[in-house]
Amino acid sequence: MNILYFLIGCSVFLALIFLFAFFWAMKNGQNDDTYTPAVRILFDDELPIQSKKSDENQFLK
């Protein structure tokens, strides 16, 4: 029965830590940008820049 009290105490302590982290994140503006994630999928990814040497090797083949 003592272990049950210990586990309940640990779970309450862990819940308080997560609650504190949530309020800290809200205070520091972690969730202020609600527009960018919605339109991020519409942006094209940049193509990787090929090196000049790989371009030369393509002509030699």
PyMOL Python script that loads the backbone (N, CA, C, O; Angstrom):
from pymol import cmd

cmd.read_pdbstr("""\
ATOM      1  N   MET A   1       0.819  -1.187   0.000  1.00  0.00           N
ATOM      2  CA  MET A   1       0.000   0.000   0.000  1.00  0.00           C
ATOM      3  C   MET A   1       0.870   1.260   0.000  1.00  0.00           C
ATOM      4  O   MET A   1       0.481   2.293  -0.545  1.00  0.00           O
ATOM      5  N   ASN A   2       2.045   1.162   0.614  1.00  0.00           N
ATOM      6  CA  ASN A   2       2.927   2.327   0.647  1.00  0.00           C
ATOM      7  C   ASN A   2       3.424   2.691  -0.749  1.00  0.00           C
ATOM      8  O   ASN A   2       3.608   3.868  -1.056  1.00  0.00           O
ATOM      9  N   ILE A   3       3.642   1.685  -1.592  1.00  0.00           N
ATOM     10  CA  ILE A   3       4.126   1.959  -2.939  1.00  0.00           C
ATOM     11  C   ILE A   3       3.067   2.705  -3.744  1.00  0.00           C
ATOM     12  O   ILE A   3       3.403   3.503  -4.619  1.00  0.00           O
ATOM     13  N   LEU A   4       1.791   2.453  -3.457  1.00  0.00           N
ATOM     14  CA  LEU A   4       0.707   3.152  -4.140  1.00  0.00           C
ATOM     15  C   LEU A   4       0.742   4.645  -3.814  1.00  0.00           C
ATOM     16  O   LEU A   4       0.582   5.476  -4.708  1.00  0.00           O
ATOM     17  N   TYR A   5       0.947   4.984  -2.562  1.00  0.00           N
ATOM     18  CA  TYR A   5       1.069   6.390  -2.186  1.00  0.00           C
ATOM     19  C   TYR A   5       2.278   7.038  -2.846  1.00  0.00           C
ATOM     20  O   TYR A   5       2.214   8.191  -3.272  1.00  0.00           O
ATOM     21  N   PHE A   6       3.363   6.308  -2.929  1.00  0.00           N
ATOM     22  CA  PHE A   6       4.572   6.818  -3.578  1.00  0.00           C
ATOM     23  C   PHE A   6       4.320   7.087  -5.063  1.00  0.00           C
ATOM     24  O   PHE A   6       4.714   8.135  -5.576  1.00  0.00           O
ATOM     25  N   LEU A   7       3.667   6.147  -5.758  1.00  0.00           N
ATOM     26  CA  LEU A   7       3.399   6.311  -7.182  1.00  0.00           C
ATOM     27  C   LEU A   7       2.411   7.444  -7.455  1.00  0.00           C
ATOM     28  O   LEU A   7       2.550   8.160  -8.446  1.00  0.00           O
ATOM     29  N   ILE A   8       1.424   7.610  -6.592  1.00  0.00           N
ATOM     30  CA  ILE A   8       0.489   8.728  -6.749  1.00  0.00           C
ATOM     31  C   ILE A   8       1.229  10.051  -6.562  1.00  0.00           C
ATOM     32  O   ILE A   8       1.005  11.002  -7.310  1.00  0.00           O
ATOM     33  N   GLY A   9       2.094  10.110  -5.583  1.00  0.00           N
ATOM     34  CA  GLY A   9       2.886  11.319  -5.357  1.00  0.00           C
ATOM     35  C   GLY A   9       3.793  11.635  -6.540  1.00  0.00           C
ATOM     36  O   GLY A   9       3.923  12.792  -6.941  1.00  0.00           O
ATOM     37  N   CYS A  10       4.421  10.597  -7.099  1.00  0.00           N
ATOM     38  CA  CYS A  10       5.285  10.802  -8.272  1.00  0.00           C
ATOM     39  C   CYS A  10       4.484  11.284  -9.470  1.00  0.00           C
ATOM     40  O   CYS A  10       4.944  12.155 -10.209  1.00  0.00           O
ATOM     41  N   SER A  11       3.297  10.735  -9.676  1.00  0.00           N
ATOM     42  CA  SER A  11       2.492  11.144 -10.826  1.00  0.00           C
ATOM     43  C   SER A  11       1.987  12.579 -10.669  1.00  0.00           C
ATOM     44  O   SER A  11       1.924  13.319 -11.651  1.00  0.00           O
ATOM     45  N   VAL A  12       1.633  12.976  -9.467  1.00  0.00           N
ATOM     46  CA  VAL A  12       1.216  14.364  -9.235  1.00  0.00           C
ATOM     47  C   VAL A  12       2.390  15.307  -9.453  1.00  0.00           C
ATOM     48  O   VAL A  12       2.231  16.370 -10.053  1.00  0.00           O
ATOM     49  N   PHE A  13       3.557  14.927  -8.975  1.00  0.00           N
ATOM     50  CA  PHE A  13       4.755  15.750  -9.169  1.00  0.00           C
ATOM     51  C   PHE A  13       5.084  15.883 -10.655  1.00  0.00           C
ATOM     52  O   PHE A  13       5.416  16.975 -11.116  1.00  0.00           O
ATOM     53  N   LEU A  14       4.998  14.803 -11.399  1.00  0.00           N
ATOM     54  CA  LEU A  14       5.269  14.840 -12.839  1.00  0.00           C
ATOM     55  C   LEU A  14       4.225  15.687 -13.574  1.00  0.00           C
ATOM     56  O   LEU A  14       4.563  16.414 -14.508  1.00  0.00           O
ATOM     57  N   ALA A  15       2.975  15.596 -13.159  1.00  0.00           N
ATOM     58  CA  ALA A  15       1.920  16.414 -13.771  1.00  0.00           C
ATOM     59  C   ALA A  15       2.175  17.891 -13.506  1.00  0.00           C
ATOM     60  O   ALA A  15       1.941  18.719 -14.387  1.00  0.00           O
ATOM     61  N   LEU A  16       2.646  18.240 -12.320  1.00  0.00           N
ATOM     62  CA  LEU A  16       2.958  19.636 -12.011  1.00  0.00           C
ATOM     63  C   LEU A  16       4.130  20.145 -12.848  1.00  0.00           C
ATOM     64  O   LEU A  16       4.144  21.303 -13.266  1.00  0.00           O
ATOM     65  N   ILE A  17       5.106  19.282 -13.090  1.00  0.00           N
ATOM     66  CA  ILE A  17       6.232  19.675 -13.944  1.00  0.00           C
ATOM     67  C   ILE A  17       5.741  19.971 -15.363  1.00  0.00           C
ATOM     68  O   ILE A  17       6.130  20.981 -15.950  1.00  0.00           O
ATOM     69  N   PHE A  18       4.889  19.102 -15.918  1.00  0.00           N
ATOM     70  CA  PHE A  18       4.357  19.333 -17.258  1.00  0.00           C
ATOM     71  C   PHE A  18       3.468  20.582 -17.298  1.00  0.00           C
ATOM     72  O   PHE A  18       3.487  21.318 -18.284  1.00  0.00           O
ATOM     73  N   LEU A  19       2.708  20.822 -16.262  1.00  0.00           N
ATOM     74  CA  LEU A  19       1.877  22.014 -16.203  1.00  0.00           C
ATOM     75  C   LEU A  19       2.741  23.270 -16.174  1.00  0.00           C
ATOM     76  O   LEU A  19       2.442  24.250 -16.856  1.00  0.00           O
ATOM     77  N   PHE A  20       3.820  23.238 -15.377  1.00  0.00           N
ATOM     78  CA  PHE A  20       4.752  24.365 -15.342  1.00  0.00           C
ATOM     79  C   PHE A  20       5.400  24.578 -16.703  1.00  0.00           C
ATOM     80  O   PHE A  20       5.539  25.720 -17.142  1.00  0.00           O
ATOM     81  N   ALA A  21       5.798  23.506 -17.379  1.00  0.00           N
ATOM     82  CA  ALA A  21       6.421  23.628 -18.702  1.00  0.00           C
ATOM     83  C   ALA A  21       5.426  24.195 -19.714  1.00  0.00           C
ATOM     84  O   ALA A  21       5.813  24.984 -20.577  1.00  0.00           O
ATOM     85  N   PHE A  22       4.162  23.811 -19.623  1.00  0.00           N
ATOM     86  CA  PHE A  22       3.148  24.341 -20.525  1.00  0.00           C
ATOM     87  C   PHE A  22       2.971  25.838 -20.322  1.00  0.00           C
ATOM     88  O   PHE A  22       2.962  26.592 -21.295  1.00  0.00           O
ATOM     89  N   PHE A  23       2.831  26.284 -19.075  1.00  0.00           N
ATOM     90  CA  PHE A  23       2.657  27.709 -18.818  1.00  0.00           C
ATOM     91  C   PHE A  23       3.901  28.507 -19.197  1.00  0.00           C
ATOM     92  O   PHE A  23       3.789  29.639 -19.666  1.00  0.00           O
ATOM     93  N   TRP A  24       5.077  27.931 -18.999  1.00  0.00           N
ATOM     94  CA  TRP A  24       6.318  28.608 -19.397  1.00  0.00           C
ATOM     95  C   TRP A  24       6.363  28.778 -20.912  1.00  0.00           C
ATOM     96  O   TRP A  24       6.752  29.838 -21.402  1.00  0.00           O
ATOM     97  N   ALA A  25       5.970  27.748 -21.657  1.00  0.00           N
ATOM     98  CA  ALA A  25       5.966  27.825 -23.117  1.00  0.00           C
ATOM     99  C   ALA A  25       4.953  28.854 -23.603  1.00  0.00           C
ATOM    100  O   ALA A  25       5.230  29.594 -24.547  1.00  0.00           O
ATOM    101  N   MET A  26       3.796  28.912 -22.977  1.00  0.00           N
ATOM    102  CA  MET A  26       2.800  29.897 -23.380  1.00  0.00           C
ATOM    103  C   MET A  26       3.260  31.317 -23.068  1.00  0.00           C
ATOM    104  O   MET A  26       2.996  32.243 -23.835  1.00  0.00           O
ATOM    105  N   LYS A  27       3.942  31.486 -21.953  1.00  0.00           N
ATOM    106  CA  LYS A  27       4.427  32.818 -21.565  1.00  0.00           C
ATOM    107  C   LYS A  27       5.518  33.301 -22.518  1.00  0.00           C
ATOM    108  O   LYS A  27       5.602  34.497 -22.798  1.00  0.00           O
ATOM    109  N   ASN A  28       6.344  32.403 -23.015  1.00  0.00           N
ATOM    110  CA  ASN A  28       7.451  32.775 -23.889  1.00  0.00           C
ATOM    111  C   ASN A  28       7.066  32.797 -25.364  1.00  0.00           C
ATOM    112  O   ASN A  28       7.939  32.985 -26.211  1.00  0.00           O
ATOM    113  N   GLY A  29       5.806  32.615 -25.699  1.00  0.00           N
ATOM    114  CA  GLY A  29       5.347  32.765 -27.071  1.00  0.00           C
ATOM    115  C   GLY A  29       5.662  31.598 -27.976  1.00  0.00           C
ATOM    116  O   GLY A  29       5.884  31.801 -29.170  1.00  0.00           O
ATOM    117  N   GLN A  30       5.691  30.397 -27.464  1.00  0.00           N
ATOM    118  CA  GLN A  30       5.991  29.240 -28.293  1.00  0.00           C
ATOM    119  C   GLN A  30       4.880  28.949 -29.296  1.00  0.00           C
ATOM    120  O   GLN A  30       5.142  28.357 -30.343  1.00  0.00           O
ATOM    121  N   ASN A  31       3.657  29.348 -29.003  1.00  0.00           N
ATOM    122  CA  ASN A  31       2.521  29.031 -29.874  1.00  0.00           C
ATOM    123  C   ASN A  31       1.931  30.280 -30.523  1.00  0.00           C
ATOM    124  O   ASN A  31       0.749  30.282 -30.866  1.00  0.00           O
ATOM    125  N   ASP A  32       2.704  31.324 -30.699  1.00  0.00           N
ATOM    126  CA  ASP A  32       2.182  32.561 -31.274  1.00  0.00           C
ATOM    127  C   ASP A  32       1.961  32.465 -32.774  1.00  0.00           C
ATOM    128  O   ASP A  32       1.035  33.091 -33.290  1.00  0.00           O
ATOM    129  N   ASP A  33       2.766  31.714 -33.481  1.00  0.00           N
ATOM    130  CA  ASP A  33       2.674  31.641 -34.928  1.00  0.00           C
ATOM    131  C   ASP A  33       1.711  30.533 -35.329  1.00  0.00           C
ATOM    132  O   ASP A  33       2.080  29.359 -35.370  1.00  0.00           O
ATOM    133  N   THR A  34       0.483  30.913 -35.623  1.00  0.00           N
ATOM    134  CA  THR A  34      -0.497  29.909 -36.024  1.00  0.00           C
ATOM    135  C   THR A  34      -0.718  29.890 -37.527  1.00  0.00           C
ATOM    136  O   THR A  34      -1.428  29.016 -38.024  1.00  0.00           O
ATOM    137  N   TYR A  35      -0.133  30.823 -38.266  1.00  0.00           N
ATOM    138  CA  TYR A  35      -0.352  30.903 -39.705  1.00  0.00           C
ATOM    139  C   TYR A  35       0.657  30.078 -40.498  1.00  0.00           C
ATOM    140  O   TYR A  35       0.276  29.374 -41.433  1.00  0.00           O
ATOM    141  N   THR A  36       1.926  30.154 -40.142  1.00  0.00           N
ATOM    142  CA  THR A  36       2.981  29.523 -40.938  1.00  0.00           C
ATOM    143  C   THR A  36       2.831  28.005 -41.060  1.00  0.00           C
ATOM    144  O   THR A  36       3.002  27.495 -42.168  1.00  0.00           O
ATOM    145  N   PRO A  37       2.527  27.256 -40.016  1.00  0.00           N
ATOM    146  CA  PRO A  37       2.405  25.808 -40.203  1.00  0.00           C
ATOM    147  C   PRO A  37       1.314  25.414 -41.204  1.00  0.00           C
ATOM    148  O   PRO A  37       1.421  24.378 -41.861  1.00  0.00           O
ATOM    149  N   ALA A  38       0.270  26.234 -41.322  1.00  0.00           N
ATOM    150  CA  ALA A  38      -0.810  25.890 -42.240  1.00  0.00           C
ATOM    151  C   ALA A  38      -0.402  26.071 -43.698  1.00  0.00           C
ATOM    152  O   ALA A  38      -0.907  25.358 -44.565  1.00  0.00           O
ATOM    153  N   VAL A  39       0.496  27.005 -43.987  1.00  0.00           N
ATOM    154  CA  VAL A  39       0.873  27.258 -45.377  1.00  0.00           C
ATOM    155  C   VAL A  39       2.258  26.723 -45.709  1.00  0.00           C
ATOM    156  O   VAL A  39       2.716  26.866 -46.843  1.00  0.00           O
ATOM    157  N   ARG A  40       2.922  26.119 -44.756  1.00  0.00           N
ATOM    158  CA  ARG A  40       4.274  25.607 -45.006  1.00  0.00           C
ATOM    159  C   ARG A  40       4.276  24.530 -46.079  1.00  0.00           C
ATOM    160  O   ARG A  40       5.251  24.405 -46.821  1.00  0.00           O
ATOM    161  N   ILE A  41       3.213  23.758 -46.176  1.00  0.00           N
ATOM    162  CA  ILE A  41       3.153  22.694 -47.180  1.00  0.00           C
ATOM    163  C   ILE A  41       3.071  23.269 -48.590  1.00  0.00           C
ATOM    164  O   ILE A  41       3.399  22.577 -49.555  1.00  0.00           O
ATOM    165  N   LEU A  42       2.643  24.512 -48.726  1.00  0.00           N
ATOM    166  CA  LEU A  42       2.515  25.120 -50.046  1.00  0.00           C
ATOM    167  C   LEU A  42       3.851  25.615 -50.603  1.00  0.00           C
ATOM    168  O   LEU A  42       3.972  25.842 -51.807  1.00  0.00           O
ATOM    169  N   PHE A  43       4.848  25.782 -49.740  1.00  0.00           N
ATOM    170  CA  PHE A  43       6.150  26.271 -50.191  1.00  0.00           C
ATOM    171  C   PHE A  43       6.927  25.138 -50.850  1.00  0.00           C
ATOM    172  O   PHE A  43       6.917  24.007 -50.365  1.00  0.00           O
ATOM    173  N   ASP A  44       7.595  25.442 -51.949  1.00  0.00           N
ATOM    174  CA  ASP A  44       8.424  24.456 -52.619  1.00  0.00           C
ATOM    175  C   ASP A  44       9.746  24.314 -51.876  1.00  0.00           C
ATOM    176  O   ASP A  44      10.311  25.291 -51.384  1.00  0.00           O
ATOM    177  N   ASP A  45      10.220  23.087 -51.805  1.00  0.00           N
ATOM    178  CA  ASP A  45      11.534  22.852 -51.229  1.00  0.00           C
ATOM    179  C   ASP A  45      12.586  23.302 -52.230  1.00  0.00           C
ATOM    180  O   ASP A  45      12.408  23.175 -53.441  1.00  0.00           O
ATOM    181  N   GLU A  46      13.679  23.828 -51.706  1.00  0.00           N
ATOM    182  CA  GLU A  46      14.768  24.234 -52.588  1.00  0.00           C
ATOM    183  C   GLU A  46      15.500  22.992 -53.085  1.00  0.00           C
ATOM    184  O   GLU A  46      15.731  22.051 -52.327  1.00  0.00           O
ATOM    185  N   LEU A  47      15.857  23.001 -54.351  1.00  0.00           N
ATOM    186  CA  LEU A  47      16.598  21.881 -54.912  1.00  0.00           C
ATOM    187  C   LEU A  47      18.039  21.949 -54.443  1.00  0.00           C
ATOM    188  O   LEU A  47      18.602  23.038 -54.328  1.00  0.00           O
ATOM    189  N   PRO A  48      18.640  20.810 -54.172  1.00  0.00           N
ATOM    190  CA  PRO A  48      20.048  20.834 -53.756  1.00  0.00           C
ATOM    191  C   PRO A  48      20.933  21.316 -54.900  1.00  0.00           C
ATOM    192  O   PRO A  48      20.716  20.975 -56.062  1.00  0.00           O
ATOM    193  N   ILE A  49      21.920  22.105 -54.549  1.00  0.00           N
ATOM    194  CA  ILE A  49      22.841  22.634 -55.551  1.00  0.00           C
ATOM    195  C   ILE A  49      23.843  21.553 -55.912  1.00  0.00           C
ATOM    196  O   ILE A  49      24.525  21.008 -55.044  1.00  0.00           O
ATOM    197  N   GLN A  50      23.927  21.247 -57.202  1.00  0.00           N
ATOM    198  CA  GLN A  50      24.873  20.228 -57.643  1.00  0.00           C
ATOM    199  C   GLN A  50      26.239  20.877 -57.804  1.00  0.00           C
ATOM    200  O   GLN A  50      26.360  22.025 -58.233  1.00  0.00           O
ATOM    201  N   SER A  51      27.239  20.127 -57.456  1.00  0.00           N
ATOM    202  CA  SER A  51      28.588  20.655 -57.597  1.00  0.00           C
ATOM    203  C   SER A  51      29.004  20.660 -59.065  1.00  0.00           C
ATOM    204  O   SER A  51      28.458  19.915 -59.880  1.00  0.00           O
ATOM    205  N   LYS A  52      29.955  21.490 -59.384  1.00  0.00           N
ATOM    206  CA  LYS A  52      30.420  21.627 -60.761  1.00  0.00           C
ATOM    207  C   LYS A  52      31.077  20.330 -61.239  1.00  0.00           C
ATOM    208  O   LYS A  52      30.977  19.968 -62.411  1.00  0.00           O
ATOM    209  N   LYS A  53      31.746  19.642 -60.322  1.00  0.00           N
ATOM    210  CA  LYS A  53      32.439  18.415 -60.690  1.00  0.00           C
ATOM    211  C   LYS A  53      31.445  17.326 -61.103  1.00  0.00           C
ATOM    212  O   LYS A  53      31.722  16.566 -62.032  1.00  0.00           O
ATOM    213  N   SER A  54      30.294  17.236 -60.431  1.00  0.00           N
ATOM    214  CA  SER A  54      29.317  16.220 -60.812  1.00  0.00           C
ATOM    215  C   SER A  54      28.709  16.537 -62.175  1.00  0.00           C
ATOM    216  O   SER A  54      28.366  15.624 -62.925  1.00  0.00           O
ATOM    217  N   ASP A  55      28.573  17.835 -62.506  1.00  0.00           N
ATOM    218  CA  ASP A  55      28.088  18.212 -63.835  1.00  0.00           C
ATOM    219  C   ASP A  55      29.077  17.793 -64.913  1.00  0.00           C
ATOM    220  O   ASP A  55      28.671  17.344 -65.985  1.00  0.00           O
ATOM    221  N   GLU A  56      30.356  17.934 -64.642  1.00  0.00           N
ATOM    222  CA  GLU A  56      31.396  17.543 -65.620  1.00  0.00           C
ATOM    223  C   GLU A  56      31.383  16.048 -65.831  1.00  0.00           C
ATOM    224  O   GLU A  56      31.597  15.578 -66.948  1.00  0.00           O
ATOM    225  N   ASN A  57      31.135  15.288 -64.770  1.00  0.00           N
ATOM    226  CA  ASN A  57      31.127  13.833 -64.894  1.00  0.00           C
ATOM    227  C   ASN A  57      29.934  13.346 -65.720  1.00  0.00           C
ATOM    228  O   ASN A  57      30.019  12.294 -66.353  1.00  0.00           O
ATOM    229  N   GLN A  58      28.842  14.082 -65.724  1.00  0.00           N
ATOM    230  CA  GLN A  58      27.698  13.674 -66.506  1.00  0.00           C
ATOM    231  C   GLN A  58      27.987  13.777 -68.002  1.00  0.00           C
ATOM    232  O   GLN A  58      27.496  12.965 -68.786  1.00  0.00           O
ATOM    233  N   PHE A  59      28.782  14.772 -68.403  1.00  0.00           N
ATOM    234  CA  PHE A  59      29.111  14.928 -69.816  1.00  0.00           C
ATOM    235  C   PHE A  59      30.105  13.898 -70.291  1.00  0.00           C
ATOM    236  O   PHE A  59      30.138  13.573 -71.478  1.00  0.00           O
ATOM    237  N   LEU A  60      30.923  13.375 -69.383  1.00  0.00           N
ATOM    238  CA  LEU A  60      31.922  12.409 -69.766  1.00  0.00           C
ATOM    239  C   LEU A  60      31.345  11.027 -69.984  1.00  0.00           C
ATOM    240  O   LEU A  60      31.969  10.202 -70.651  1.00  0.00           O
ATOM    241  N   LYS A  61      30.193  10.756 -69.449  1.00  0.00           N
ATOM    242  CA  LYS A  61      29.597   9.416 -69.545  1.00  0.00           C
ATOM    243  C   LYS A  61      28.985   9.167 -70.882  1.00  0.00           C
ATOM    244  O   LYS A  61      28.443   8.087 -71.122  1.00  0.00           O
TER     245      LYS A  61
END
""", "prot")
cmd.dss("prot")
cmd.show_as("cartoon", "prot")
cmd.util.cbc("prot")
cmd.orient("prot")
